[in-house]
Amino acid sequence: MVKMAWMIKSRMQQNQDE
């Protein structure tokens, strides 16, 4: 479950970069 948390955070950061 914890992995999902950092996975979502990583995706959110990537979306912001774009």
C-alpha positions in Angstrom: 0.0 0.0 0.0 2.9 2.4 0.8 4.3 1.8 -2.6 1.1 3.1 -4.2 1.5 6.3 -2.2 4.9 7.2 -3.6 3.9 5.9 -7.0 0.9 8.4 -7.1 3.2 11.2 -5.8 5.7 10.4 -8.5 3.0 10.6 -11.2 1.7 13.9 -9.7 5.2 15.4 -9.9 5.5 14.2 -13.5 2.1 15.7 -14.4 3.2 19.0 -12.9 6.5 18.9 -14.9 4.5 18.6 -18.1 
